Amino acid sequence: MREPTPSSWRSLRGLLDLVMAVLCLWVAYHHTPAGALLRRTAAWMTGTRSTARPLLAYYEGQGAAAILSNALAPTTPPPRTLTRPEALAAGTHLALRALQAQERGPVLSLAAELSIPQATLLDEAQGPAATRKLLAALDPEFPEPEARLVALFAGRTPARYALSRRGPHPSLEELAAELPPGLSAASAAAAQALALATAYGLAWPLQRSGPVTSAFGMREHPTLGRRMLHAGVDISLPVGTPVYAAEAGVVRRASEDAVNGKVLILEHGNGVTTAYLHASELLAGVGDHVARGALIARSGNTGRSTGPHLHFQLELNGQPMDPMRFRPRTTALAGPR
């Protein structure tokens, strides 16, 4: 058998380099934000449907769910329980304030049409009511909140196009996939608004709440002795106190471990979950659909606990948020809305 010559080795290496280059280009085209942008641009120019995920999906890993931080949470809780339109307006206002100034164009254009000053729209006190007027103006043409938010943040023309491509009742992620390039910030803002609105609508999970013995935030851990994030609030309660679902949802976890004790996690949609830890008894199982105000557990002292209490935790797209910031000063107790 003849030994490969140096020139044949070079040819083989060249072929392998070519194959690897093609593979890298294929991966970049199908699995990176830049590739998604190219595919969506081509689809937009040719009038075909893009198979690319929305750009925000590459960064959050949860589809249309947008990454949130406590910087987006309200600085003060609402004075009372909000209606659904009020909750949507409040969440939308927070998402708008988080946008960069250059990304607010469609919102400010609509505000100008309605003679709403920009200063009023962005004001912490007056902004939610002004934002509600914007959403009400879009309601006749865009009755579903997902499309209405896309129309607000991306503009009415892109929203109409996206709706024409997807048909009735599309999800926010489906609408985002049909938007022209350069509007990923608008999609993210719409997702943020929906998540925040859902959080604003949550009820308190107790009919008779006890004192908060440990607030949300950094603290010295009571048993580990080191500074850690306390990702929820601890409410002192007698063992066996009824615990209710803060909103309708699906049970994603119902289990027990040495740290959390008996824990139940509910998924409420729009990237919002609530968790109920250290229970003495769980009254719902994984996959169960529970109604707002349904009895789901009884408080306890299980797991790593220093006394009987409920640890109540709120997460928006996997980001722990302080539930006290969304709890009305006039408490919304668990129950049908």
ZIVEN-V838095 format. One record per pair of residues at least 24 apart in sequence whose ideal C-beta (glycine too) atoms are under 10 Angstrom apart, sorted by the first residue. I is the first residue (numbers start at 0). J is the second residue. Records with the same first field share a line. If there is no record, write none. Layout:
I = J / J
This chain:
30 = 57
31 = 57
32 = 56 / 57 / 58 / 183
33 = 57
35 = 176 / 180 / 183
36 = 180 / 181 / 183
37 = 180
38 = 180
39 = 176 / 177 / 178 / 179 / 180 / 181 / 182 / 183
40 = 179 / 180 / 181
41 = 180
42 = 164 / 176 / 177 / 179 / 180
43 = 157 / 160 / 177 / 178 / 179 / 180
44 = 179 / 180
46 = 160 / 164
47 = 164
48 = 164 / 165 / 176 / 177
49 = 164 / 176 / 177 / 178 / 180
50 = 176
51 = 176
52 = 172 / 175 / 176
53 = 171 / 172 / 173 / 174 / 175 / 176 / 177 / 178 / 182 / 183 / 186 / 187 / 190
54 = 175 / 176 / 178 / 180 / 181 / 182 / 183 / 184 / 186 / 187
55 = 171 / 172 / 175 / 183 / 184 / 185 / 186 / 187 / 188 / 189 / 190
56 = 172 / 175 / 176 / 183 / 186
57 = 183
58 = 183 / 187
59 = 187 / 190 / 270 / 316 / 317
60 = 316 / 317
61 = 172 / 190 / 270 / 316 / 317
62 = 170 / 171 / 172 / 173 / 175 / 176 / 190 / 270 / 316
63 = 145 / 170 / 171 / 172 / 173 / 174 / 175 / 176 / 186 / 187 / 189 / 190 / 193 / 194 / 269 / 270 / 316
64 = 171 / 172 / 187 / 190 / 191 / 193 / 194 / 269 / 270 / 271 / 315 / 316 / 317 / 318
65 = 94 / 97 / 171 / 183 / 184 / 186 / 187 / 188 / 189 / 190 / 191 / 192 / 193 / 194 / 195 / 270 / 315 / 316 / 318
66 = 187 / 190 / 191 / 270 / 315 / 316 / 317 / 318
67 = 93 / 94 / 97 / 187 / 190 / 191 / 194 / 195 / 198 / 270 / 271 / 314 / 315 / 316 / 317 / 318 / 319 / 320
68 = 97 / 315 / 318 / 319 / 320
69 = 215 / 216 / 315 / 318 / 319 / 320 / 321 / 324
70 = 96 / 97
71 = 96 / 97 / 191 / 194 / 195 / 315 / 318 / 320
72 = 195 / 198 / 215 / 313 / 315 / 318 / 320 / 321 / 322 / 323 / 324 / 325
73 = 123 / 127 / 195 / 198 / 199 / 321 / 324 / 325
74 = 123 / 324
75 = 123 / 124 / 324 / 328
76 = 199 / 321 / 322 / 323 / 324 / 325 / 326 / 327 / 328 / 329 / 330
77 = 127 / 199 / 324 / 325 / 326 / 327 / 328 / 329 / 331
78 = 327 / 328 / 329
79 = 327 / 328 / 329 / 330 / 331
80 = 199 / 200 / 202 / 203 / 326 / 327 / 328 / 329 / 330 / 331 / 332 / 336
81 = 127 / 196 / 199 / 200 / 325 / 327 / 331
82 = 131 / 199 / 200 / 336
83 = 144 / 196 / 199 / 200 / 336
84 = 131 / 134 / 135 / 138 / 144 / 196
85 = 127 / 128 / 131 / 196 / 199 / 200
86 = 127 / 195 / 196 / 197 / 198 / 199 / 200 / 201 / 325
87 = 127 / 130 / 131 / 134 / 144 / 147 / 148 / 192 / 193 / 195 / 196 / 197 / 199 / 200
88 = 126 / 127 / 128 / 129 / 130 / 131 / 132 / 133 / 134 / 135 / 192 / 196 / 199
89 = 126 / 127 / 128 / 130 / 131 / 192 / 195 / 196 / 198 / 199 / 200 / 325
90 = 127 / 130 / 144 / 148 / 191 / 192 / 193 / 194 / 195 / 196 / 197 / 198 / 199 / 200 / 269 / 325
91 = 126 / 127 / 130 / 131 / 133 / 134 / 144 / 147 / 148 / 151 / 152 / 188 / 189 / 191 / 192 / 193 / 195 / 196
92 = 120 / 121 / 122 / 123 / 125 / 126 / 127 / 128 / 129 / 130 / 131 / 133 / 134 / 192 / 195
93 = 123 / 126 / 127 / 130 / 188 / 191 / 192 / 194 / 195 / 196 / 198 / 199
94 = 130 / 148 / 151 / 152 / 187 / 188 / 189 / 190 / 191 / 192 / 193 / 194 / 195 / 196
95 = 120 / 121 / 126 / 129 / 130 / 133 / 151 / 152 / 188 / 191 / 192
96 = 120 / 121 / 122 / 123 / 126 / 130
97 = 184 / 187 / 188 / 191 / 192 / 195
98 = 152 / 184 / 185 / 187 / 188 / 191
99 = 184
101 = 184
102 = 152 / 153 / 181 / 182 / 183 / 184 / 185 / 187 / 188
103 = 152 / 184 / 185 / 188
104 = 152 / 153 / 154 / 185
105 = 149 / 150 / 151 / 152 / 153 / 154 / 155 / 156 / 157 / 158 / 182 / 185
106 = 130 / 133 / 151 / 152 / 153 / 154 / 185 / 188
107 = 133
108 = 154 / 155
109 = 133 / 134 / 136 / 137 / 150 / 151 / 154 / 155
110 = 136 / 151
112 = 136
127 = 199
130 = 192
134 = 192
143 = 167 / 168 / 169 / 170 / 171 / 174
144 = 171 / 189 / 192 / 193 / 196 / 269
145 = 169 / 170 / 171 / 172 / 173 / 174 / 175 / 189 / 190 / 192 / 193 / 269
146 = 171 / 174 / 189
147 = 189 / 192
148 = 174 / 185 / 186 / 188 / 189 / 190 / 191 / 192 / 193 / 196
149 = 174 / 175 / 177 / 178 / 182 / 185 / 186 / 188 / 189
150 = 174 / 185 / 189
151 = 185 / 188 / 189 / 192
152 = 178 / 182 / 184 / 185 / 186 / 187 / 188 / 189 / 190 / 191 / 192
153 = 178 / 179 / 181 / 182 / 183 / 184 / 185 / 186 / 188 / 189
154 = 178 / 179 / 182 / 185
157 = 182 / 185
158 = 185 / 189
161 = 186
171 = 269
190 = 269 / 270 / 315 / 316
191 = 269 / 270 / 315 / 316
192 = 269
193 = 268 / 269 / 270 / 271 / 315
194 = 267 / 268 / 269 / 270 / 271 / 314 / 315 / 316 / 318 / 320
195 = 269 / 270 / 271 / 315 / 320 / 325
196 = 269 / 271
197 = 246 / 248 / 267 / 268 / 269 / 270 / 271 / 315 / 325
198 = 245 / 246 / 267 / 269 / 270 / 271 / 273 / 313 / 314 / 315 / 320 / 322 / 324 / 325
199 = 324 / 325 / 326 / 327 / 331
200 = 245 / 246 / 267 / 271 / 291 / 325 / 331 / 336
201 = 244 / 245 / 246 / 267 / 271 / 273 / 291 / 313 / 322 / 325 / 326 / 327 / 331 / 333
202 = 243 / 244 / 245 / 246 / 291 / 292 / 326 / 327 / 330 / 331 / 332 / 333 / 334 / 335 / 336
203 = 234 / 243 / 245 / 311 / 322 / 323 / 325 / 326 / 327 / 330 / 331 / 332 / 333 / 334
204 = 234 / 241 / 242 / 243 / 244 / 245 / 246 / 265 / 273 / 275 / 292 / 295 / 296 / 298 / 309 / 311 / 322 / 332 / 333
205 = 234 / 236 / 240 / 241 / 242 / 243 / 245 / 298 / 309 / 311 / 330 / 332 / 333
206 = 240 / 241 / 242 / 243 / 292 / 330 / 332 / 333 / 334
207 = 236 / 237 / 240 / 241 / 332
208 = 234 / 235 / 236 / 240 / 309 / 311 / 326 / 330 / 332
209 = 233 / 234 / 235 / 236 / 237 / 240 / 298 / 307 / 308 / 309
210 = 234 / 235 / 236 / 308
211 = 235 / 308 / 311 / 323
212 = 236 / 305 / 306 / 308
213 = 305 / 308 / 310
214 = 321 / 323
215 = 311 / 312 / 313 / 319 / 320 / 321 / 322 / 323 / 324
216 = 319 / 321
220 = 303
221 = 303 / 304 / 305 / 306
222 = 258 / 303 / 304 / 305
223 = 303
228 = 319
229 = 310 / 312 / 319 / 321
230 = 274 / 276 / 310 / 312 / 313 / 314 / 318 / 319 / 320 / 321
231 = 273 / 274 / 275 / 276 / 309 / 310 / 311 / 312 / 313 / 314 / 319 / 320 / 321 / 322 / 323
232 = 308 / 309 / 310 / 311 / 312 / 313 / 321 / 322 / 323 / 326
233 = 276 / 277 / 304 / 305 / 306 / 308 / 309 / 310 / 311
234 = 298 / 308 / 309 / 310 / 311
235 = 298 / 306 / 307 / 308 / 309
236 = 277 / 297 / 298 / 299 / 300 / 306 / 307 / 308 / 309
237 = 297 / 298 / 299 / 300 / 307 / 308
238 = 277 / 278 / 279 / 280 / 297 / 298 / 299 / 300 / 301 / 306 / 307 / 308
239 = 278 / 279 / 280 / 297 / 298 / 299 / 307
240 = 278 / 279 / 296 / 297 / 298 / 299 / 307 / 308 / 309
241 = 282 / 294 / 295 / 296 / 297 / 298 / 333
242 = 275 / 278 / 279 / 280 / 281 / 282 / 294 / 295 / 296 / 297 / 298 / 299 / 309 / 311 / 333
243 = 275 / 289 / 290 / 291 / 292 / 293 / 294 / 295 / 296 / 332 / 333 / 334
244 = 273 / 275 / 283 / 289 / 290 / 291 / 292 / 293 / 294 / 295 / 296 / 333 / 334
245 = 271 / 273 / 275 / 291 / 292 / 295 / 311 / 313 / 322 / 325 / 326 / 331 / 333
246 = 271 / 273 / 289 / 290 / 291 / 292 / 333 / 336
247 = 288 / 289 / 290 / 291 / 292 / 293 / 335 / 336
248 = 272 / 273 / 283 / 287 / 288 / 289 / 290 / 291 / 293 / 295
249 = 283 / 285 / 286 / 287 / 288 / 289
250 = 281 / 283 / 284 / 285 / 286 / 287 / 288 / 289 / 295
251 = 285 / 286 / 287
252 = 281 / 285
253 = 278 / 281 / 282 / 283 / 284 / 285 / 286 / 287 / 295 / 296
254 = 281 / 284 / 285
255 = 281 / 301 / 302
256 = 301 / 302 / 303
257 = 301 / 302 / 303
258 = 302 / 303 / 304
259 = 301 / 302 / 303 / 304 / 310 / 312
260 = 299 / 300 / 301 / 302 / 303 / 304 / 310
261 = 296 / 297 / 298 / 299 / 301 / 302
262 = 296 / 301 / 302 / 310 / 312
263 = 287 / 289 / 295 / 296
264 = 312 / 314
265 = 289 / 293 / 295
266 = 314
267 = 291 / 313
269 = 315 / 316
270 = 314 / 315 / 316 / 317 / 318
271 = 313 / 314 / 315 / 316 / 320
272 = 312 / 313 / 314 / 315 / 316 / 317
273 = 311 / 312 / 313 / 314 / 322
274 = 310 / 311 / 312 / 313 / 314 / 319
275 = 309 / 310 / 311 / 312
276 = 301 / 302 / 303 / 304 / 308 / 309 / 310 / 311 / 312
277 = 301 / 302 / 303 / 304 / 306 / 307 / 308 / 309 / 310
278 = 302 / 309 / 310
279 = 307
290 = 334 / 335
291 = 333 / 334 / 335 / 336
292 = 332 / 333 / 334 / 335 / 336
293 = 333 / 334 / 335
294 = 333
295 = 333
